[in-house]
Structure formats: structure tokens, C-alpha cells
Amino acid sequence: MEQEENMTVAVIDDNGEWRKILSSMVKEAIPSACINVFGSVRAFVADNTHYNLVIADVVLAEKEVFAYAEILERRVDYVVYASVIKEKATFAYFPKTVGFISKLDDRTENVCKIKGIHDRFLVKILTFDTEYGKVNVNPDAIIMMNVESRDIKVAMENKKELILKRTSMRKMLPFIEPFLVCAKKGIFINPRHIVRIYANKVVLTHGMEVALSRRQADEVIERFKRLFI
């Protein structure tokens, strides 16, 4: 794994005092981060910058930020929501959500949360040998991997697809198992990209339905649940 350099973090909060508090917590947790603050989603979008991490207050101008989740996720790698209402955490989970900050919690605890998110999600990278050469990939951007003929195909966010060369799924397993789970023989999916679960299949963020083997269904559901614990 390699550490992400020049990490960019955006803080979105319509309260000036909380913008200062949240950005100072980010600076304490991730000293090297480049931090920009915004008072609204509109200002954030107008900035036209892709961020590694966004910390967004749940209620902006009396409207819940979840209504803008899709807009936020197009411009970030990960999202953390913040609120004085802890119960809002129940509604905060989208494919790129990696945490929830309660503004009522102790500052030290929240700094530790942000540092934990940084260490878990922002410093990892996988290097794939593809038909176009070596490509560095954030594993959370992988939607699914499957074996097709002799190739391993990797479906990525933004409708990108990588074809891996000179490898096998058996060789890949030690690297992908922390991030992907087997749905059935030859198909591995990312629990972060599950949007709907049925008894014998799941729907992923790129719209594909993937059948689950009876043997693997429980493991897929368990890995999905772990995201929210």
C-alpha cells in the first residue's frame, strides 16, 4: 500500500463556527491534508474540484444534505456526514459513505474517527497488470471482478473496465479478499457497491444483477452488514 499524497478534503457546513471546528479536526487527524471549506453544496460544486474526502453537515439551509448525495459522490472518493443528531447516522449510508461524526461527541473521539477513516480508506492502493500496463486502483472503486474466458475483468466506477493480464483469480485472492466477497464461482463483488439484496441475488451500483450461490449468500449479507457496524 502507498500513502495518498496531496490529499484533498472539503468541509461543507453552513455554520461558520462549525466549519472552523471540523476543518481543525481534519488538520489534526491528517496534518498533510489540503482543506477547503464551503458554506453550501452549491459553492462546493462551483469549485469544480475532485476531493479525496468530504465532511458534510447533514442539514444545510434547513434541507438534508442526503438529497445531494449523488451530486457529492460524483466529486469525491469518500463522504463523512456530521450532525448534532446522532439518529441521522441511520440515513447516512450511501456507496461512498465511510463514517458519521456526531458533533456532540468529544473532539478527541472525532479526531480519532477521522484518522481511522484516513488510515483505513485513504492510504491503500492496488496495482493491477492490465492490457494497458500497470494501473493503480483504489479497491473501493472496484464494483466487481469476474473471470471471463482466460481474462479477469474488473468493473470500476464511472463505467470503466480493466482487463487483467498474466494472473489468475487464485493469485489475486490475497489482495482482494479484504475488499471483495465471492458471490459465486468466478465472481467477486464489492459490498460497498450493493444497492439492493434479494434472497438469491444482489443489485450493484452500476445496475448489474449478480446471482448469489446458496453457499455464499450468507457471507455476502454478513460482509454488507459489517459496513454499518
C-alpha positions as CSV (number, residue, x, y, z in Angstrom):
1,M,0.0,0.0,0.0
2,E,1.1,3.5,-0.7
3,Q,0.0,6.7,1.0
4,E,-2.0,9.2,-1.0
5,E,0.0,12.4,-1.4
6,N,-1.6,15.9,-1.6
7,M,-4.8,14.6,0.0
8,T,-7.7,17.0,-0.6
9,V,-10.5,17.3,2.0
10,A,-13.6,19.5,1.7
11,V,-15.7,20.6,4.7
12,I,-19.3,21.6,3.9
13,D,-21.3,23.3,6.7
14,D,-23.5,26.4,6.7
15,N,-22.3,27.3,10.2
16,G,-19.1,29.3,10.2
17,E,-18.0,28.2,13.6
18,W,-18.5,24.5,12.8
19,R,-16.6,24.9,9.5
20,K,-13.6,26.0,11.7
21,I,-14.1,23.2,14.2
22,L,-14.4,20.4,11.6
23,S,-11.5,21.7,9.5
24,S,-9.3,22.0,12.6
25,M,-10.2,18.3,13.4
26,V,-9.3,17.3,9.9
27,K,-6.0,19.1,10.2
28,E,-5.2,17.4,13.5
29,A,-6.1,14.0,12.1
30,I,-4.5,14.4,8.7
31,P,-1.7,17.1,9.1
32,S,-0.7,16.9,5.4
33,A,-4.2,17.4,4.0
34,C,-5.2,20.3,1.8
35,I,-8.5,21.5,3.3
36,N,-11.2,23.7,1.6
37,V,-14.3,24.9,3.4
38,F,-17.7,25.6,1.9
39,G,-21.0,27.0,3.2
40,S,-23.2,25.2,0.8
41,V,-23.3,22.3,-1.7
42,R,-23.7,24.9,-4.5
43,A,-20.4,26.5,-3.5
44,F,-18.8,23.1,-3.3
45,V,-20.0,22.1,-6.8
46,A,-18.9,25.5,-8.2
47,D,-15.3,24.8,-7.0
48,N,-15.2,22.0,-9.7
49,T,-12.5,20.0,-7.8
50,H,-12.4,16.3,-7.1
51,Y,-11.8,15.6,-3.4
52,N,-10.5,12.6,-1.6
53,L,-12.8,13.2,1.3
54,V,-15.8,15.4,2.1
55,I,-17.2,16.0,5.5
56,A,-20.7,17.4,5.1
57,D,-23.2,18.6,7.7
58,V,-26.5,16.7,7.5
59,V,-28.7,19.8,7.5
60,L,-27.7,22.7,5.1
61,A,-30.0,25.7,4.8
62,E,-32.8,23.6,6.5
63,K,-32.5,20.9,3.9
64,E,-31.0,17.5,4.5
65,V,-27.7,17.0,2.5
66,F,-28.8,13.4,1.7
67,A,-30.8,15.0,-1.1
68,Y,-27.5,15.9,-2.7
69,A,-25.7,12.6,-2.1
70,E,-25.5,11.7,-5.7
71,I,-24.0,15.1,-6.6
72,L,-21.5,14.8,-3.8
73,E,-20.4,11.3,-4.7
74,R,-19.6,12.3,-8.3
75,R,-16.9,14.7,-7.0
76,V,-15.4,12.7,-4.1
77,D,-13.8,9.4,-3.2
78,Y,-15.4,9.2,0.2
79,V,-18.0,11.0,2.3
80,V,-18.4,11.5,6.0
81,Y,-21.6,13.1,7.3
82,A,-21.8,15.2,10.5
83,S,-24.7,16.2,12.7
84,V,-25.8,17.1,16.2
85,I,-28.5,14.5,15.8
86,K,-26.9,11.0,16.2
87,E,-30.0,9.3,14.8
88,K,-29.2,10.8,11.4
89,A,-26.5,8.2,11.1
90,T,-29.2,5.7,10.2
91,F,-29.9,7.6,6.9
92,A,-26.3,8.4,6.1
93,Y,-25.2,5.3,4.2
94,F,-24.5,5.5,0.5
95,P,-21.9,3.7,-1.6
96,K,-19.2,6.2,-0.7
97,T,-20.1,6.9,2.9
98,V,-17.3,5.8,5.3
99,G,-18.4,7.4,8.5
100,F,-20.6,9.6,10.6
101,I,-19.5,12.3,13.1
102,S,-21.7,13.3,16.0
103,K,-21.0,16.9,16.8
104,L,-21.9,16.2,20.4
105,D,-19.1,13.7,20.8
106,D,-15.8,14.5,22.4
107,R,-13.4,16.3,20.0
108,T,-10.6,13.8,20.6
109,E,-13.0,10.9,19.7
110,N,-14.0,12.6,16.4
111,V,-10.3,13.3,15.5
112,C,-9.6,9.6,16.1
113,K,-12.6,8.7,13.8
114,I,-11.2,10.9,11.0
115,K,-7.7,9.5,11.4
116,G,-9.2,6.0,11.4
117,I,-11.0,6.7,8.2
118,H,-7.8,8.1,6.7
119,D,-5.8,5.0,7.7
120,R,-8.5,2.6,6.5
121,F,-9.7,4.1,3.3
122,L,-7.3,6.7,2.0
123,V,-3.9,5.2,2.1
124,K,-4.5,1.9,0.3
125,I,-3.9,1.1,-3.3
126,L,-3.8,-2.0,-5.5
127,T,-1.6,-2.2,-8.6
128,F,-3.0,-4.2,-11.5
129,D,-1.2,-5.5,-14.5
130,T,-3.6,-4.7,-17.4
131,E,-3.6,-4.7,-21.1
132,Y,-2.5,-1.1,-21.0
133,G,0.3,-1.6,-18.4
134,K,0.3,-1.2,-14.7
135,V,-2.6,0.7,-13.2
136,N,-3.0,1.9,-9.6
137,V,-6.5,1.4,-8.3
138,N,-8.3,2.3,-5.1
139,P,-10.1,-1.0,-4.2
140,D,-13.2,0.8,-3.1
141,A,-13.7,2.0,-6.7
142,I,-14.0,-1.7,-7.8
143,I,-17.6,-2.8,-8.3
144,M,-17.0,-6.4,-9.2
145,M,-14.4,-8.8,-10.7
146,N,-15.2,-11.8,-12.7
147,V,-13.4,-14.4,-14.8
148,E,-14.3,-14.5,-18.5
149,S,-12.5,-16.9,-20.7
150,R,-8.9,-16.6,-19.5
151,D,-9.2,-13.0,-18.5
152,I,-10.2,-11.3,-15.3
153,K,-12.5,-8.3,-15.9
154,V,-12.7,-5.6,-13.3
155,A,-15.8,-3.3,-13.4
156,M,-15.0,0.1,-12.0
157,E,-16.9,3.3,-11.1
158,N,-17.6,5.7,-13.9
159,K,-18.3,2.7,-16.3
160,K,-14.6,1.9,-16.6
161,E,-13.5,-1.7,-17.2
162,L,-10.0,-3.1,-16.7
163,I,-8.8,-6.4,-18.1
164,L,-6.1,-8.1,-16.1
165,K,-3.3,-10.0,-17.7
166,R,-0.7,-12.6,-16.6
167,T,-2.6,-13.5,-13.4
168,S,-5.4,-15.7,-12.1
169,M,-8.2,-15.3,-9.5
170,R,-6.3,-17.6,-7.2
171,K,-3.3,-15.3,-7.3
172,M,-5.5,-12.3,-6.8
173,L,-7.4,-13.6,-3.7
174,P,-4.9,-12.5,-1.0
175,F,-5.1,-8.9,-2.3
176,I,-8.8,-8.6,-3.0
177,E,-10.3,-10.6,-0.1
178,P,-10.2,-7.6,2.3
179,F,-12.4,-5.6,-0.1
180,L,-14.4,-8.1,-2.2
181,V,-16.6,-11.0,-1.4
182,C,-17.3,-14.1,-3.5
183,A,-20.9,-14.1,-4.9
184,K,-20.5,-17.4,-6.7
185,K,-17.7,-19.2,-8.5
186,G,-15.6,-16.8,-10.6
187,I,-17.5,-13.6,-9.5
188,F,-16.4,-11.3,-6.6
189,I,-18.3,-8.2,-5.7
190,N,-17.6,-5.2,-3.5
191,P,-20.1,-5.0,-0.6
192,R,-19.8,-1.2,-0.7
193,H,-21.5,-1.2,-4.2
194,I,-24.5,-3.3,-3.2
195,V,-27.7,-1.2,-3.5
196,R,-30.3,-4.0,-3.1
197,I,-30.2,-7.5,-1.7
198,Y,-32.7,-10.3,-2.6
199,A,-32.8,-13.9,-1.4
200,N,-30.7,-15.1,-4.3
201,K,-29.2,-12.1,-6.0
202,V,-27.9,-8.5,-5.4
203,V,-28.1,-5.4,-7.5
204,L,-24.9,-3.3,-7.8
205,T,-24.4,0.4,-8.3
206,H,-23.7,0.0,-12.0
207,G,-27.1,-1.6,-12.4
208,M,-26.0,-5.2,-12.9
209,E,-27.8,-8.0,-11.1
210,V,-25.5,-10.7,-9.7
211,A,-26.8,-14.1,-8.7
212,L,-25.6,-15.5,-5.3
213,S,-24.8,-19.1,-4.8
214,R,-26.6,-20.7,-1.9
215,R,-23.3,-21.3,-0.3
216,Q,-22.1,-17.7,-0.5
217,A,-25.3,-15.8,0.2
218,D,-24.9,-15.6,4.0
219,E,-21.3,-14.4,3.6
220,V,-22.3,-11.7,1.2
221,I,-25.0,-10.4,3.6
222,E,-22.7,-10.6,6.5
223,R,-20.0,-8.6,4.7
224,F,-22.6,-6.0,3.7
225,K,-23.8,-5.6,7.3
226,R,-20.3,-5.1,8.6
227,L,-20.1,-1.8,6.7
228,F,-22.6,-0.3,9.1
229,I,-21.2,-1.6,12.4
